[in-house]
């Protein structure tokens, strides 16, 4: 069974200071999705935004929005990868 999802994740400005590192981690998550059978509909890099409150002494983060379709078990694996990836300050996965 498949469903449509939307995920937003915020990346540390300190950890991903250069554009190469930022693009590499975005590609890492896109590859994770496609390797697990997810179909990516769109990727929208929002860029650097001020956070509502400080997280790990940081006030800004790079935000990325991804819309995808996947099996209903995949979002749990995606959230696990967000938790273990250094520099991911905040993330959310929502079923549409």
Secondary structure, 3 states (H helix, E strand, C coil): CEEEEEEEEEEECCCCCCHHHHHHHHHHHHHHHHHCCCEEEEEEEEEEEEEEEEECCEEEEEEEEEEEEEECCHHHHHHHHHHHCCCEEEEEEEEC
